[in-house]
Amino acid sequence: MKIGFMQGRLVPSEKKNSIQYFPSKNWIKEIKIAKENKLNCMEWTANIENIKKNPIFQTKKIKKTRSILKKNNIKVVSLTCDFYMQKPSFKSSNPMKEIELLKKILINGENLGIKLFIIPLVDNSSLKNSSEEKKLIEQMIEISKKLKKKSKILFEIDYPPKKVLRFIRKFPKNFGINYDTGNSASLNYTFHDEKKYFSYVENIHIKDRKKNGKTVRLGKGNWKFKTFFKHLKKIKYNGNLILQTARSNDNKDLKEILQNKLFIRKYL
């Protein structure tokens, strides 16, 4: 299991009161900070607000971005498509704009060496009915035809466990699940039931939350880490563990991430 961090967590957020936001002014600085602290595994993030400032959107800058990452020994293992949560294609009356944006990000991401692309189906992009689900399935299967053989689209979804299993079985093999410990804690889902779809999990967001509450420091919420990691060892999970943890309350973001990394290591 590789411990990685969510892009933007090592520097102050550039959007007030936003826990997760692409650091358009400091993304290179953050990569250097990551190298200095031996945080060599990262998940890229992309928001709709500053998407044009994001190198993942700028096709002509992919080669330069790849060079910066290589120089600093940073491997980008996944990309969380937060822009899709803000502008989901299956809720749009004219979805081509959202679909073309996603296709562009997937292609550029692959050229950056990314193989796992996370589509959030929570909050504003939560599926509300069978009609929305049908549209999503049709759109995603068509979009996935642009992917290379080893790349995958992973859904982060707020469905109850049994419904998640029925949902993901409707897709071909280049789809899977991004599991989020904090979301499950907040929704009060039982891990005993969630284990049934874990053969589809290929990336894990690590965070902690109170029931129906906000993200808190690891160990301060409702998530049962000991039980969780015991199961990961049992199934020999060999994927990524991405620290999508709470931000520091006193602007010591790097210290917060390093403390959370130590918290996770004691279970590995």
Secondary structure, DSSP 8 states (H G I E B T S, - for coil): -EEEEETTSSS--SSTT-SS---TTTHHHHHHHHHHTT--EEEEE--STTGGGSTTT-GGGHHHHHHHHHHTT-EEEEEE-HHHHHS-GGG-SSTHHHHHHHHHHHHHHHHTT--EEEEEESGGG---SHHHHHHHHHHHHHHGGGS-TT-EEEEEE-S-HHHHHHHHTTS-TTEEEEEEHHHHHHHT--HHHHGGGGGGEEEEEE-EE-TT--EESTTSSS--HHHHHHHHHHTT--SEEEE-----TTS-HHHHHHHHHHHHHTT-
